[in-house]
Amino acid sequence: MLDPQAQSDLTAVLASAYGLTGIELERLPVGQVTVNYRARLGDQVLFVKHYQGSEIDLGAEQAAVDQTQLAGLHQVPVATVRPSTDGDTVVRQNGIAVSVWEWVPGAVVEDGLGLAQQRAAGHALGRIHTAFADHPAGSGPSARLEKWMNPDVDKLDATTGKLLGIAGERAQRDEFDEQALQTLAERRAVLPRIPELLAGLPHLSTQVLHGDYSAVNLLFQGDELTAVLDFLPPDPFLVAYELGRIAFDPRTVVLDEDWITSGVNLVGAYLQTNPNLPAHDVTSCARVALLQLLTSLYGVKQHYLKPGLIQEDLDQFWLLRHAAAKRLLDHLGDVESALTQAAHHR
């Protein structure tokens, strides 16, 4: 339910800044830095993002909108932003910051993309990377890259040990405690392999990316990709990271029996729309995805140190990602061999 005063304030801004008088708002159960609404006005259906907090960087949010529009110009399916009556795509008025978008039909696929959906996702990502390849921000240093390439393995080990201690010392363990003890012990055992995996990476390409290209930001109607959502402001990072993250999404790796073929299927579609990506970036994308999983304790860390509002979902997310990391690590040679073939037969 919406707070009556908050609803009144928001609808007043929408009427004043956008001319949307008499709009009806329905809060949606999605959004992290925004509160999102389905808005109806007669036959119109719109999507409203209400940016939260006085510290929100509206310049960054504007840059993210600009990235969405740039991708749309390159045949990427995106939501269309609706400008205000003054032509602004992000508006702050009376302490309320919003953007308004045309409603896009479709739904997030939560149980792993099918083959046609993977190809659609691969094609769209290739177009995005092609569109952003010459972005001015891509020539600058990557704020994230040096830290990502030099993870603090000792700190990871210490945190893993701390979580093991908390779970192990519980007087009455529940099912997740037992699962956490097993998965954290398995994770701790492979942490020493991280430097070796990093050392096996060649020099990888960086450029401006979507920033958060994952299944939760893709809307599908059947096999049709109807929209790529939630672009981030331009910040250069590893192309192999974004490609590997979606091609070897944990849901694909864990739930799809033929997951290597599925991942390579997405990569092959990507190369059709971005054929200029160097072969070593293609071959390395699964290793980069694996390293991202191995250096993250997201989900289980929250469970024992600072539970979230949807902690049960975070618990399952940890278990899924851990299982995916194990499978990728066990079969990395096979995956990289298949990716090498895809890179050279584009």
ABEGO torsion letter per residue (X at the ends): XBBAAAAAAAAAAAAAAAGBBGBBBBBBABEAABBBBBBBBEABBBBBBBBBEAABBAAAAAAAAAAAAAAAAAGBBBBBBBBBAAGBABBBBGGBBBBBBBBBBEBBBAAEBBAAAAAAAAAAAAAAAAAAAABAAAABBBAAAAAAABBBAAAAAAAAAAAAAAAAABABBBAAAAAAAAAAAAAAAAAAAAAAAAAABBBBBBBBBAGBBBAAABBBBEABBABBBGBBBBBBBBAAAAAAAAAABAAAAAABABAAAAAAAAAAAAAAABAABBAAAAAAAAAAAAAAAAABABGAAAAAABBBAAAAAAAAAAAAAAAAAAAAAAAAAAAAAAAAAAAAAX
